């Protein structure tokens, strides 16, 4: 027996290397359940609680599907309840997230964002946020600078690319589209740290200890530590014949 490595895919980019600012890509959203109930029975245990407010969030993992950055991932949470409110007492975070989710649906299904026909409106009605799991859409990715130099910059969704934008069709075909950098300014720190304060080194930033003796080539090496803030992606729901999830909708919302 032998192992033919010639057909192996290229190795992944180094851990921590960011996707370039302004990259256009076709991405898939995977919801990572956080143990907090949402507003519908379908969303039981789906949301994640904020550690600094009463906000409830949808914890999302995005995977680039095609192009030079295929298989790269980044993470982002969207507020769906709680947090800061407007003058009417409505969650500001949810209003922003709601607009983004609608754009995702329009991008995925090729809906003109100006289409207000009954058919288009029906496709924008989701029985639960769980139905966003697995949606594939066109996105522009940004680099969000950290508010404190002690922390790392992060990739985020700059904007969802809609069907009436010139890049949409090419992105959804998997073609490489020239990037349009966002050049976002650093976020303002919420409060100034005390003099002499230093941020603790997160587990994913610590240098792993070298083993007592280097193993012979081909021997079982120690398993690498995984970042605690990046748990394994949620397994896709069981599928019914034809690719539709067992819950009765998406693949994806049947077009």
Secondary structure, 3 states (H helix, E strand, C coil): CCCCCCCCCCCCCCCCCCCCCCEEEEEEEEECCCCECCCCHHHCCCEEECCCCCCEEEEEEEEECCCCCCCCEEEEEEEEECCCECCCCCEHHHHHHHHHHHHHHHHHHCCCCCCCCHHHHHHCCCCCHHHHCCCEEEEEEEEECCCCCCCCCEEEEEEECCCCCCCHHHHHCCCCCCCCCCCCCCCCCCCCCCCCCCCCCCHHHCCCCCCCCCCCCCCCCCCCCCCCCCCCCCCCCCECCCCCECCCCCCCCCC
